[in-house]
Amino acid sequence: MARPVPTDLGHYFSIFFFETKDHLCQLNIMVSVINSIDTAHEDMIHDAQLDYYGTKLATCSSDRTIKIFDVKGGQQTLVSELRGHEGPVWQLTWAHPMFGSILASCGYDRKVVIWKENNGSWGKLYEYLSHDSSVNSVQFASQEFGLILACGSSDGSISIISSSGDGTWDAKKITNAHTIGCNAVSWAPAVSPSALFDLSGRSQPTKRLVSGGCDNLVKIWREEDGKWIEDKKLEGHSDWVRDVAWAPSIGLPTSIIASCSQDFRVIIWTNDGSSNEWNSQLLHKFNDVVWHLSWSITGNILACSGGDNKVSLWKENLEGQWMCISDVNKGQGQITDGQRSSS
């Protein structure tokens, strides 16, 4: 199955900046558009990702190209245009800079391409061709796990591609991960639950990832003895799951995952660390499909975007309710300083 168009951004992309002042009694948030970039893509943009330092922007499009921009001082400069896909390019992900300037892309042509910059010139580092249908999602793991990439495909499988840095690549595949197809993958943070309270400092995180698919399911996977096994199946959506996002962690006991779906809903899944049980909470039922989710770097604010052409920001209050703290309308940077609760 092809990945449906998730947005109608055209060839423009806006970068939003938000800052918060969080106190016990009030929450103030400022959202503004700090830059609007005409990428000159000739077709729909499907993804845009800033690198670790926020100084490089990569965009991909149905025009089969990937564009790399330098974004500094409020200015943007096109530095490279990458051509290697034979169809729409769906998603991008940057590796941690300790591995160099590395970018991965995936597309409708069943390819995963890993690109690397050397002396200002971009080229293919590796091409993975072992999927039988569109590859819809890619994400690099935290650098603590090494140079490792997860890929979700419409053929229903998930591939885990890794390199030890010697130029060779190893691939493992989770077959039949999702019936009909896998739409999204997201790595767990490389911080063990409750690591903050482990005075020995010996806790070793387990490689885990979450996926969402066309079977309406969210699934958690973990690596055990070099093999990937299903750790938990989360049921709560009534239509295709379009995105999943594992929240960053500082080592507290609770693990948090967000999922969104064509059923217009975003669900927050939490695990308190005492068992393998995950509890679900409806964040909100929107008026249209929700396509994408993204956590803030601290893991306490969730951004949701969808078919209503809005980006909304959500934060959990002291009573455990998720509140909408801002709506940003398409192309406007408009703020609705609301306190809309989850419903």
FIZASE-89140 format. One record per residue: residue in three letters; residue number from 1; x, y, z of N, C-alpha, C in turn. Coordinates in steps of 0.2 Angstrom, whole numbers, padded with zeros to 4 digits. Each point is the difference from the previous one (the first is absolute). Layout:
% residues N
   code   pos    n.px    n.py    n.pz   ca.px   ca.py   ca.pz    c.px    c.py    c.pz
    ALA   NUM       X       Y       Z       X       Y       Z       X       Y       Z
...
This chain:
% residues 343
   code   pos    n.px    n.py    n.pz   ca.px   ca.py   ca.pz    c.px    c.py    c.pz
    MET     1    0004   -0006    0000   -0004    0006    0000    0004    0006    0000
    ALA     2   -0001    0005   -0004    0003    0006    0000   -0001    0004    0006
    ARG     3    0005    0005    0002   -0001    0004    0006   -0004    0006   -0003
    PRO     4   -0007    0001    0003   -0003    0006   -0002    0003    0006    0001
    VAL     5   -0002    0006   -0004    0003    0006    0002   -0002    0003    0006
    PRO     6    0005    0001    0005   -0002    0002    0007   -0001    0008    0001
    THR     7    0001    0004   -0005    0000    0007    0001   -0001    0004   -0007
    ASP     8   -0002    0006    0000    0000    0004   -0006    0004    0006    0000
    LEU     9    0006   -0001    0003    0005    0005    0001    0002    0003   -0007
    GLY    10    0000   -0004   -0006    0002    0003   -0006    0008    0000    0001
    HIS    11    0003    0005   -0003    0008    0000    0000    0002    0005    0005
    TYR    12   -0004    0002    0005    0002    0005    0005    0000   -0004    0007
    PHE    13    0005    0002    0004    0000   -0003    0007    0002    0005    0005
    SER    14   -0004    0000    0005    0001    0005    0006    0003   -0003    0006
    ILE    15    0005    0003    0003    0003   -0002    0006   -0003    0004    0006
    PHE    16   -0003   -0004    0005   -0003    0004    0005    0005   -0001    0006
    PHE    17    0000    0006    0004    0003    0000    0007   -0005    0001    0005
    PHE    18    0001   -0004    0006   -0004    0001    0005    0004    0000    0007
    GLU    19   -0002    0004    0005    0003    0000    0006   -0005    0000    0005
    THR    20    0001   -0003    0006   -0005   -0001    0005    0003    0003    0007
    LYS    21   -0004    0003    0004    0001    0001    0007   -0005   -0004    0004
    ASP    22    0003   -0005    0003   -0005   -0004    0004    0001    0001    0007
    HIS    23   -0006    0001    0003    0000    0001    0008   -0006   -0004    0002
    LEU    24    0000   -0001    0007   -0006   -0004    0003   -0007    0003   -0002
    CYS    25    0000    0006   -0001   -0007    0003    0000   -0001    0003   -0007
    GLN    26    0005    0000   -0005   -0002    0003   -0006    0005   -0003   -0005
    LEU    27   -0002    0000   -0007    0004   -0002   -0005    0000    0005   -0006
    ASN    28    0005    0003   -0001    0000    0005   -0006    0004   -0003   -0005
    ILE    29   -0002    0001   -0006    0003   -0003   -0006    0000    0005   -0006
    MET    30    0006    0001   -0003    0001    0004   -0006    0002   -0004   -0006
    VAL    31   -0004    0001   -0005    0001   -0004   -0006    0001    0005   -0006
    SER    32    0005    0000   -0004    0001    0004   -0005    0003   -0003   -0006
    VAL    33   -0001    0002   -0006    0003   -0002   -0006    0007    0004    0000
    ILE    34    0005   -0004    0000    0007    0003    0000    0003    0000   -0007
    ASN    35   -0003   -0004   -0005    0002    0000   -0007   -0005   -0004   -0004
    SER    36    0000    0002   -0006   -0004   -0003   -0005    0004   -0001   -0006
    ILE    37    0001   -0006   -0002    0004   -0002   -0006   -0003   -0002   -0006
    ASP    38    0001    0003   -0005   -0002   -0002   -0007    0005   -0005   -0002
    THR    39   -0001   -0007    0000    0005   -0005   -0001    0001   -0001   -0008
    ALA    40   -0005    0003   -0004    0000   -0001   -0007   -0001   -0008   -0002
    HIS    41   -0003   -0004    0004   -0002   -0006   -0002   -0005    0000   -0005
    GLU    42   -0001   -0004   -0004   -0005    0000   -0006   -0006   -0004    0002
    ASP    43    0000   -0003    0006   -0006   -0003    0002   -0001    0000    0007
    MET    44   -0005   -0004    0003   -0001    0000    0007    0006   -0002    0004
    ILE    45    0001    0004    0006    0005   -0001    0005   -0003   -0005    0005
    HIS    46    0003   -0006    0001   -0002   -0005    0005    0003    0000    0007
    ASP    47    0006    0003    0000    0004    0000    0006    0005    0006    0000
    ALA    48    0002    0002    0006    0005    0005    0001    0003   -0001    0007
    GLN    49    0007   -0001    0000    0003   -0001    0006    0006    0004    0001
    LEU    50    0001    0003    0006    0006    0004    0002    0005   -0005    0003
    ASP    51    0006    0001   -0001    0005   -0004    0003    0001    0001    0007
    TYR    52    0005   -0004    0003    0001    0001    0008    0001    0007    0002
    TYR    53    0004    0004   -0004    0001    0007    0003   -0005    0005   -0003
    GLY    54   -0004   -0002   -0004   -0005    0004   -0003    0002    0005   -0005
    THR    55    0006   -0002   -0003    0003    0005   -0005   -0001   -0003   -0007
    LYS    56   -0002   -0006   -0001   -0001   -0003   -0007   -0007   -0002    0000
    LEU    57   -0004    0001   -0005   -0007   -0002   -0001    0000   -0004   -0007
    ALA    58   -0003   -0006    0001   -0001   -0005   -0005   -0007    0000   -0002
    THR    59   -0002    0000   -0006   -0007   -0001   -0002   -0001   -0005   -0006
    CYS    60   -0005   -0003    0000   -0001   -0005   -0005   -0007    0000   -0003
    SER    61   -0001   -0002   -0006   -0006    0002   -0004   -0002   -0006   -0005
    SER    62   -0006    0001   -0003   -0003   -0005   -0005    0004    0002   -0006
    ASP    63    0004    0005   -0001    0004    0001   -0006    0006   -0004    0000
    ARG    64    0001   -0005    0005    0005   -0005    0000    0007    0003    0003
    THR    65    0000    0006    0002    0006    0003    0002    0000    0001    0008
    ILE    66    0006    0001    0002    0002    0002    0007    0004    0006   -0001
    LYS    67   -0002    0005    0004    0004    0007    0000    0003    0001    0007
    ILE    68    0006    0002    0000    0004    0002    0006    0001    0007    0000
    PHE    69   -0002    0004    0006    0001    0007    0001    0004    0001    0006
    ASP    70    0004    0005   -0001    0003    0003    0006   -0005    0005    0003
    VAL    71   -0001    0000    0006   -0005    0005    0003    0004    0003    0006
    LYS    72    0002    0006   -0001    0004    0004    0005   -0002    0007    0000
    GLY    73   -0001    0003    0006   -0001    0007    0000   -0006    0003   -0004
    GLY    74   -0005   -0005    0000   -0006    0002   -0003    0000    0000   -0007
    GLN    75    0005   -0003   -0003    0001   -0001   -0007    0001   -0007   -0002
    GLN    76   -0002   -0002   -0006    0000   -0007   -0002    0004    0000   -0007
    THR    77    0004   -0005   -0001    0004    0000   -0006    0000   -0008   -0002
    LEU    78   -0003   -0001   -0006    0000   -0007   -0003    0008   -0002   -0002
    VAL    79    0002   -0005    0004    0007   -0003   -0001    0000   -0006   -0004
    SER    80   -0005   -0004   -0001    0000   -0006   -0003   -0007   -0002   -0002
    GLU    81   -0001   -0004   -0006   -0006   -0003   -0002    0002   -0007   -0002
    LEU    82   -0003   -0005    0004    0002   -0007    0000   -0006   -0003   -0005
    ARG    83    0003   -0004   -0005   -0004   -0004   -0004    0002   -0007    0000
    GLY    84   -0005   -0005    0002    0002   -0007    0000   -0006   -0004    0001
    HIS    85   -0006    0003    0001   -0006   -0003    0001   -0004    0000   -0007
    GLU    86   -0004   -0005   -0001   -0004   -0001   -0007   -0007    0002    0001
    GLY    87   -0002    0003    0006   -0007    0001    0001    0000    0005    0006
    PRO    88   -0006    0002    0003   -0001    0004    0005    0005   -0002    0006
    VAL    89    0003    0005    0004    0004   -0001    0006   -0004    0002    0006
    TRP    90   -0001   -0005    0004   -0005    0001    0005    0003    0003    0007
    GLN    91    0006   -0003    0002    0002    0002    0006    0008    0001    0001
    LEU    92    0002    0004    0004    0007    0001    0001    0002   -0001    0008
    THR    93    0006   -0002    0001    0003    0000    0007    0007    0002    0000
    TRP    94    0002    0004    0005    0008    0001    0001    0003   -0004    0005
    ALA    95    0006   -0003   -0001    0003   -0003    0005    0004    0005    0004
    HIS    96    0002   -0002    0006    0003    0004    0005    0007    0002   -0003
    PRO    97    0002    0006    0001    0006    0003   -0004    0007   -0004    0002
    MET    98    0000   -0004    0006    0006   -0004    0001    0001   -0005   -0005
    PHE    99   -0005   -0001   -0005    0002   -0005   -0005    0001    0004   -0007
    GLY   100    0000    0007    0001    0001    0004   -0006   -0006    0003   -0002
    SER   101    0000    0003   -0006   -0007    0003   -0003   -0003   -0005   -0004
    ILE   102   -0005   -0004    0003   -0003   -0006   -0003   -0008    0001    0000
    LEU   103   -0003   -0001   -0005   -0007    0001   -0001   -0003   -0007   -0004
    ALA   104   -0005   -0002    0003   -0004   -0006   -0003   -0006    0002   -0003
    SER   105   -0002   -0003   -0006   -0007    0002   -0003   -0003   -0007   -0002
    CYS   106   -0007    0001   -0001   -0003   -0006   -0002   -0006    0002   -0005
    GLY   107   -0002   -0004   -0004   -0005    0002   -0005   -0005   -0006   -0003
    TYR   108   -0004    0003   -0004   -0005   -0005   -0004    0004   -0005   -0004
    ASP   109    0006    0001   -0002    0004   -0004   -0005    0003   -0006    0004
    ARG   110   -0002   -0001    0007    0002   -0006    0004    0007    0001    0002
    LYS   111    0003    0006   -0001    0007    0001    0002    0001    0003    0007
    VAL   112    0005   -0001    0003    0003    0004    0006    0007    0002   -0003
    VAL   113    0001    0006    0000    0007    0003   -0002    0003    0003    0006
    ILE   114    0006   -0001    0002    0004    0003    0005    0005    0004   -0004
    TRP   115    0000    0007    0002    0004    0005   -0003    0005    0003    0005
    LYS   116    0006    0001   -0003    0005    0003    0004    0004    0006   -0003
    GLU   117    0001    0005    0004    0004    0006   -0003    0007   -0001    0002
    ASN   118    0004    0001   -0005    0008    0000    0001    0002    0006   -0004
    ASN   119    0004    0005    0004    0003    0006   -0003   -0005    0004   -0004
    GLY   120   -0006    0000    0003   -0005    0005   -0003   -0004   -0004   -0006
    SER   121    0002   -0006   -0002   -0004   -0003   -0005   -0004   -0006    0003
    TRP   122   -0006   -0001   -0003   -0004   -0005    0003    0000   -0006   -0005
    GLY   123    0000   -0006    0002   -0001   -0006   -0004   -0003   -0006    0004
    LYS   124   -0002   -0005   -0004   -0003   -0006    0003    0006   -0004    0004
    LEU   125   -0002   -0001    0006    0004   -0004    0004   -0002   -0008    0000
    TYR   126   -0007   -0001    0000   -0002   -0007    0000   -0007    0001   -0003
    GLU   127   -0002   -0006   -0004   -0007    0000   -0002   -0003   -0007    0002
    TYR   128   -0006    0000    0003   -0003   -0006    0002   -0006   -0001   -0004
    LEU   129    0000   -0007   -0003   -0005   -0001   -0005   -0004   -0006    0001
    SER   130   -0001   -0002    0007   -0003   -0006    0001   -0007    0000    0002
    HIS   131   -0003    0005   -0001   -0008    0001    0001   -0003   -0001   -0006
    ASP   132   -0007   -0003    0000   -0004   -0002   -0006   -0005    0005   -0001
    SER   133    0000    0006    0004   -0005    0005   -0002    0003    0007    0003
    SER   134   -0004    0005    0000    0002    0006    0002    0002    0000    0007
    VAL   135    0006    0004    0001    0003    0000    0007   -0003    0007    0002
    ASN   136   -0004    0000    0006   -0003    0006    0002    0003    0004    0006
    SER   137    0004   -0003    0003    0003    0003    0006    0007   -0002    0002
    VAL   138    0004    0004    0002    0007   -0001    0002    0002    0004    0006
    GLN   139    0004   -0003    0004    0002    0004    0006    0007   -0003    0003
    PHE   140    0005    0004    0001    0006   -0002    0003   -0001    0000    0008
    ALA   141    0003   -0005    0003    0000   -0001    0007    0004    0005    0003
    SER   142    0000    0001    0007    0004    0004    0004    0007   -0002   -0001
    GLN   143    0005    0004    0000    0007   -0001   -0001    0003   -0006    0004
    GLU   144   -0003    0000    0006    0003   -0005    0005   -0001   -0007   -0003
    PHE   145   -0005   -0001   -0004   -0001   -0007   -0003    0005   -0001   -0006
    GLY   146    0003    0005   -0002    0004   -0001   -0006   -0004    0003   -0007
    LEU   147    0003   -0001   -0005   -0003    0002   -0007   -0005   -0005   -0002
    ILE   148   -0006    0001    0002   -0005   -0005   -0001   -0006    0003   -0002
    LEU   149   -0004   -0002   -0005   -0005    0003   -0004   -0006   -0005    0000
    ALA   150   -0006    0002    0002   -0006   -0004   -0001   -0004    0002   -0006
    CYS   151   -0003   -0004   -0004   -0004    0001   -0006   -0006   -0003    0000
    GLY   152   -0006    0003   -0001   -0007   -0003    0000   -0002    0000   -0007
    SER   153   -0003   -0005   -0002   -0002   -0001   -0007   -0007   -0002   -0001
    SER   154   -0003    0001   -0006   -0007   -0002   -0002    0000   -0007   -0001
    ASP   155    0006   -0004   -0001    0000   -0007    0000   -0002   -0003    0006
    GLY   156   -0001    0004    0006   -0001   -0003    0006    0006   -0001    0005
    SER   157    0006    0001   -0003    0006   -0002    0004    0003    0006    0003
    ILE   158    0004   -0001    0005    0005    0005    0002    0007   -0002    0000
    SER   159    0004    0004   -0003    0007   -0002   -0001    0005    0004    0005
    ILE   160    0005   -0003    0003    0004    0003    0004    0007    0000   -0003
    ILE   161    0003    0006   -0002    0006    0000   -0004    0005    0003    0005
    SER   162    0006   -0003    0000    0005    0003    0005    0007   -0001   -0003
    SER   163    0005    0005    0002    0007   -0001   -0003    0004    0002    0006
    SER   164    0006   -0004    0001    0005    0001    0005    0005    0005   -0002
    GLY   165   -0001    0003   -0006    0005    0005   -0002    0005   -0002   -0004
    ASP   166    0000   -0006   -0002    0006   -0003   -0004   -0002    0000   -0008
    GLY   167   -0006    0003   -0001   -0003    0000   -0007   -0004   -0005   -0002
    THR   168   -0001   -0005    0005   -0005   -0006   -0002   -0006    0002    0004
    TRP   169   -0006   -0003   -0003   -0006    0001    0003   -0004   -0007    0001
    ASP   170   -0003    0000    0006   -0004   -0006    0002   -0007    0001    0000
    ALA   171   -0004   -0004   -0002   -0007    0001    0000   -0004   -0006    0003
    LYS   172   -0005    0002    0005   -0004   -0005    0002   -0007    0002   -0001
    LYS   173   -0005   -0005   -0001   -0007    0002   -0002   -0005   -0003    0005
    ILE   174   -0005    0004    0002   -0005   -0003    0003   -0006   -0001   -0005
    THR   175   -0001   -0006   -0002   -0005   -0002   -0005   -0007    0000    0003
    ASN   176   -0005    0002   -0004   -0007    0000    0002   -0001    0004    0006
    ALA   177    0004    0006    0001   -0001    0004    0006   -0007    0003    0000
    HIS   178   -0003    0002   -0006   -0007    0003    0000   -0003   -0003   -0006
    THR   179   -0006   -0002    0001   -0004   -0002   -0006   -0001    0005   -0005
    ILE   180    0000   -0001   -0006   -0001    0005   -0005    0006    0005   -0001
    GLY   181    0003    0003    0006    0005    0004   -0001    0002    0004    0007
    CYS   182    0006    0002    0000    0003    0004    0006    0001    0007   -0003
    ASN   183   -0003    0005    0004    0000    0007   -0002    0005    0004    0004
    ALA   184    0002   -0002    0006    0004    0004    0004    0004   -0004    0005
    VAL   185    0007    0002    0001    0004   -0003    0005    0003    0006    0005
    SER   186    0001   -0002    0006    0003    0005    0004    0004   -0004    0006
    TRP   187    0007    0002    0001    0004   -0003    0005   -0002    0002    0007
    ALA   188    0001   -0004    0005    0000    0002    0007    0006    0003    0001
    PRO   189    0000    0005    0005    0006    0003    0002    0005   -0005    0003
    ALA   190    0007    0002    0000    0005   -0004    0002    0001    0001    0007
    VAL   191   -0005    0001    0004    0000    0001    0007   -0004   -0005    0004
    SER   192    0002   -0005    0004   -0004   -0005    0003   -0005    0004    0005
    PRO   193   -0006   -0003    0000   -0005    0003    0005    0003   -0001    0007
    SER   194   -0001    0006    0004    0002    0000    0007    0008    0001    0000
    ALA   195    0003    0001   -0006    0008    0001    0000    0002    0006    0005
    LEU   196   -0005    0005    0000    0002    0006    0004    0001   -0002    0008
    PHE   197   -0003   -0006    0002    0000   -0002    0007    0005   -0006    0001
    ASP   198    0003   -0002   -0005    0005   -0005    0000    0007    0002    0002
    LEU   199    0002    0000    0006    0006    0003    0003    0006   -0004   -0002
    SER   200   -0001   -0006   -0002    0006   -0004   -0003    0002    0002   -0007
    GLY   201   -0004    0003   -0003    0001    0002   -0007    0001   -0005   -0005
    ARG   202   -0002   -0006    0002    0002   -0006   -0004   -0006   -0002   -0005
    SER   203   -0006    0003    0001   -0006   -0002   -0004    0002    0001   -0008
    GLN   204   -0001   -0005   -0004    0001    0000   -0007   -0007    0000   -0003
    PRO   205   -0001    0005   -0005   -0006    0000   -0003   -0001   -0005   -0005
    THR   206   -0006   -0003   -0001   -0002   -0005   -0005   -0002    0004   -0007
    LYS   207    0002   -0003   -0005   -0002    0003   -0007   -0008   -0001    0000
    ARG   208   -0004    0005   -0001   -0007   -0001   -0001   -0002    0005   -0005
    LEU   209   -0005   -0002   -0003   -0003    0005   -0005   -0008   -0001    0000
    VAL   210   -0004    0005   -0003   -0007   -0001    0000   -0002    0002   -0007
    SER   211   -0005   -0004   -0003   -0002    0001   -0007   -0008    0000    0000
    GLY   212   -0002    0003   -0005   -0007    0001   -0002   -0002   -0002   -0007
    GLY   213   -0006   -0003   -0001   -0001   -0003   -0006   -0007    0000   -0002
    CYS   214   -0001   -0003   -0006   -0007    0000   -0003   -0005   -0005    0003
    ASP   215    0003   -0004    0005   -0004   -0004    0003   -0003    0003    0007
    ASN   216    0000    0007    0000   -0002    0004    0005    0003   -0001    0007
    LEU   217    0006   -0004    0000    0004   -0001    0006    0006    0004    0001
    VAL   218    0002    0001    0006    0006    0002    0002    0004   -0006    0003
    LYS   219    0006   -0001   -0002    0004   -0005    0003    0007    0002    0003
    ILE   220    0002   -0003    0005    0006    0001    0003    0004   -0006   -0001
    TRP   221    0007    0001   -0002    0004   -0005   -0002    0007    0001    0004
    ARG   222    0003   -0006    0002    0006    0001    0004    0005   -0005   -0003
    GLU   223    0006    0001    0001    0006   -0004   -0002    0002   -0005    0005
    GLU   224    0000   -0006   -0001    0002   -0005    0005    0004   -0005   -0003
    ASP   225    0006   -0001    0002    0005   -0005   -0003    0001    0001   -0007
    GLY   226    0000    0006   -0002    0001    0002   -0007   -0006   -0001   -0005
    LYS   227   -0005   -0002    0003   -0007    0000   -0004   -0005    0005    0003
    TRP   228   -0004    0002   -0005   -0005    0005    0002   -0007   -0004    0001
    ILE   229   -0003    0001    0006   -0006   -0003    0001   -0005    0005    0002
    GLU   230   -0007   -0002    0000   -0005    0004    0001   -0001    0000    0008
    ASP   231    0000    0006    0003    0000    0001    0007   -0007    0001    0002
    LYS   232   -0004    0004   -0004   -0006    0002    0002   -0004    0002   -0006
    LYS   233   -0007   -0001    0000   -0004    0002   -0005   -0005    0005    0003
    LEU   234   -0001    0006   -0002   -0004    0005    0003   -0006    0001   -0005
    GLU   235   -0006   -0002    0003   -0006    0001   -0004   -0004    0006    0002
    GLY   236   -0002    0005   -0004   -0004    0005    0002   -0003    0004   -0006
    HIS   237    0003    0000   -0005   -0002    0004   -0006   -0005   -0005   -0005
    SER   238   -0004    0004   -0003   -0005   -0003   -0005    0002    0000   -0007
    ASP   239    0005    0003   -0002    0002    0001   -0007    0008    0000    0000
    TRP   240    0003    0001   -0006    0007   -0001   -0001    0004    0005    0005
    VAL   241    0005   -0002    0003    0004    0004    0004    0005    0003   -0004
    ARG   242    0000    0007    0000    0005    0003   -0005    0006    0002    0003
    ASP   243    0001    0001    0006    0006    0002    0003    0001   -0002    0007
    VAL   244    0006   -0002    0003    0001   -0001    0007    0006    0004    0002
    ALA   245    0001    0002    0006    0005    0003    0003    0002   -0001    0007
    TRP   246    0005   -0003    0001    0003   -0002    0007    0003    0006    0003
    ALA   247   -0003    0002    0006    0002    0007    0003    0007   -0001    0003
    PRO   248    0004    0005   -0001    0007    0000    0004   -0001   -0001    0007
    SER   249    0006   -0002    0003   -0001   -0002    0007    0007    0003    0004
    ILE   250   -0001    0002    0006    0006    0002    0004    0002   -0006    0005
    GLY   251   -0004   -0006    0000    0001   -0005    0004   -0005   -0001    0006
    LEU   252   -0006    0003   -0001   -0005   -0001    0004   -0003   -0007   -0001
    PRO   253   -0004   -0002    0005   -0003   -0007   -0001   -0005   -0001   -0006
    THR   254   -0004    0006   -0001   -0005   -0001   -0005    0003    0001   -0008
    SER   255   -0003   -0004   -0004    0001    0000   -0007   -0006    0002   -0003
    ILE   256    0001    0005   -0006   -0006    0003   -0003    0001   -0001   -0007
    ILE   257   -0006   -0002   -0004    0000   -0001   -0007   -0007    0004   -0002
    ALA   258    0001    0004   -0006   -0006    0003   -0003   -0001   -0004   -0006
    SER   259   -0007    0000   -0002   -0001   -0003   -0007   -0006    0004   -0003
    CYS   260    0000    0000   -0006   -0006    0004   -0004   -0002   -0004   -0005
    SER   261   -0007    0001   -0003   -0003   -0004   -0004   -0005    0003   -0005
    GLN   262   -0002   -0003   -0005   -0005    0002   -0004   -0007    0000    0003
    ASP   263    0000   -0003    0006   -0006    0001    0004   -0001    0007    0004
    PHE   264    0004    0004   -0002    0000    0007    0002    0003    0001    0007
    ARG   265    0002   -0005    0003    0002    0000    0007    0008   -0001    0002
    VAL   266    0002    0003    0005    0007    0000    0003   -0001   -0004    0006
    ILE   267    0004   -0005    0001    0000   -0004    0007    0006    0000    0003
    ILE   268    0000    0002    0007    0007    0000    0004    0000   -0007    0003
    TRP   269    0005   -0004   -0001    0001   -0006    0004    0006    0001    0005
    THR   270   -0002   -0003    0006    0005    0001    0005    0001   -0007    0004
    ASN   271    0007   -0001    0002    0002   -0005    0004    0004    0002    0006
    ASP   272   -0003   -0002    0006    0003    0003    0006    0007   -0004    0002
    GLY   273    0002   -0005   -0004    0006   -0003    0002   -0001   -0006    0005
    SER   274   -0005   -0001    0003   -0001   -0006    0004   -0002   -0006   -0003
    SER   275   -0003    0000   -0006   -0002   -0006   -0004    0001    0002   -0007
    ASN   276   -0003   -0005   -0004    0000    0001   -0008   -0006    0003   -0002
    GLU   277   -0004    0002    0004   -0007    0003   -0002    0000    0007   -0002
    TRP   278   -0003    0002   -0005    0000    0007   -0002   -0008    0002    0000
    ASN   279    0000    0006    0003   -0007    0003    0001   -0001    0005   -0006
    SER   280   -0006    0001   -0002   -0001    0004   -0006   -0005    0006    0003
    GLN   281    0001    0006   -0003   -0003    0006    0001   -0002    0004   -0006
    LEU   282   -0006    0001   -0002   -0001    0004   -0006    0002    0007    0002
    LEU   283    0005    0003   -0005    0002    0007    0001   -0005    0004   -0003
    HIS   284   -0003   -0001   -0006   -0005    0004   -0003   -0003   -0004   -0006
    LYS   285   -0006    0001   -0002   -0003   -0002   -0006    0000    0006   -0005
    PHE   286    0004    0001   -0005    0000    0005   -0004   -0006    0000   -0006
    ASN   287    0000    0005   -0004   -0005    0001   -0005    0002   -0003   -0007
    ASP   288    0006   -0003    0000    0003   -0003   -0006    0005   -0005    0002
    VAL   289    0003   -0003   -0005    0005   -0005    0001    0006    0004    0003
    VAL   290    0004   -0004    0005    0006    0003    0002    0006   -0004   -0003
    TRP   291    0004    0003   -0003    0005   -0003   -0004    0007   -0001    0004
    HIS   292    0002    0006    0004    0007   -0001    0003    0000    0003    0007
    LEU   293    0005   -0003    0004    0000    0002    0007    0008    0001    0001
    SER   294    0001    0005    0005    0007    0001    0001    0001    0003    0008
    TRP   295    0004   -0003    0004    0001    0002    0006    0005    0005    0001
    SER   296    0000    0005    0005    0005    0004    0001    0006   -0003    0003
    ILE   297    0006    0003    0000    0006   -0004    0002    0000   -0002    0007
    THR   298   -0004    0003    0004   -0001   -0002    0007   -0006   -0005    0001
    GLY   299   -0004   -0001   -0005   -0005   -0005    0000   -0006    0002    0004
    ASN   300   -0001    0006    0001   -0006    0003    0004   -0005    0003   -0004
    ILE   301    0002    0002   -0007   -0005    0003   -0004   -0001   -0004   -0007
    LEU   302   -0006   -0001   -0002   -0001   -0004   -0006   -0003    0004   -0005
    ALA   303    0003    0000   -0006   -0003    0003   -0006   -0003   -0004   -0004
    CYS   304   -0006    0002   -0003   -0005   -0005   -0004   -0001    0004   -0006
    SER   305    0000   -0003   -0006   -0002    0004   -0006   -0004   -0005   -0004
    GLY   306   -0005    0003   -0004   -0004   -0005   -0004   -0004    0004   -0005
    GLY   307   -0005   -0003   -0002   -0004    0002   -0006   -0004    0007    0001
    ASP   308    0000    0002    0006   -0003    0007    0001    0005    0005   -0001
    ASN   309    0006   -0001   -0002    0005    0005   -0002    0002    0004    0006
    LYS   310    0000   -0003    0006    0002    0003    0006    0006   -0004    0003
    VAL   311    0004    0003    0004    0004   -0003    0005   -0002    0002    0007
    SER   312   -0002   -0005    0004   -0002    0002    0007    0005   -0003    0005
    LEU   313    0001    0003    0005    0005   -0002    0005   -0004   -0001    0006
    TRP   314    0002   -0006    0003   -0003   -0003    0006    0004   -0001    0006
    LYS   315   -0002    0001    0006    0004   -0001    0006   -0004   -0003    0006
    GLU   316    0002   -0005    0003   -0003   -0003    0006    0000    0005    0006
    ASN   317   -0006    0001    0003    0000    0004    0006    0001   -0004    0006
    LEU   318    0000    0003    0006    0001   -0003    0006   -0005   -0005    0002
    GLU   319   -0006    0000   -0003   -0005   -0005    0001    0000   -0006   -0005
    GLY   320    0005    0000   -0004    0000   -0005   -0005   -0004    0001   -0006
    GLN   321   -0003    0006   -0001   -0003    0001   -0006    0004    0003   -0005
    TRP   322   -0001   -0001   -0007    0004    0003   -0005   -0004    0006   -0002
    MET   323    0004    0006    0000   -0003    0006   -0002    0003    0002   -0007
    CYS   324   -0004    0003   -0004    0002    0004   -0006    0002    0006    0002
    ILE   325    0007    0002   -0001    0003    0006    0002    0001    0005   -0005
    SER   326   -0001   -0003   -0007    0001    0005   -0005   -0002   -0004   -0007
    ASP   327   -0004    0004   -0004   -0001   -0002   -0007    0003    0005   -0005
    VAL   328    0004   -0003   -0004    0003    0004   -0006   -0003   -0002   -0006
    ASN   329   -0003    0005   -0003   -0003   -0001   -0007    0005    0000   -0005
    LYS   330   -0002   -0003   -0006    0004   -0001   -0005    0002    0007   -0003
    GLY   331    0007    0001    0000    0003    0006   -0003   -0001    0006    0003
    GLN   332   -0003    0000    0007   -0002    0006    0003    0004    0001    0007
    GLY   333    0002   -0005    0003    0003    0000    0006   -0005    0003    0005
    GLN   334   -0006   -0001   -0001   -0005    0003    0004   -0001   -0004    0007
    ILE   335    0000    0003    0005   -0001   -0003    0007   -0007    0000    0003
    THR   336   -0002   -0006    0002   -0006    0000    0004    0002   -0002    0007
    ASP   337    0001    0005    0004    0002   -0002    0007   -0006   -0003    0004
    GLY   338   -0001   -0006   -0002   -0005   -0004    0003    0001   -0004    0006
    GLN   339   -0005   -0003    0003    0001   -0005    0005   -0005   -0005   -0001
    ARG   340    0000   -0002   -0007   -0005   -0005   -0002    0003   -0007    0003
    SER   341   -0004   -0003    0004    0002   -0007    0003   -0001   -0006   -0005
    SER   342    0003   -0005    0002   -0001   -0006   -0004   -0007   -0002    0001
    SER   343   -0003   -0003   -0006   -0007   -0003    0001   -0001   -0005   -0005
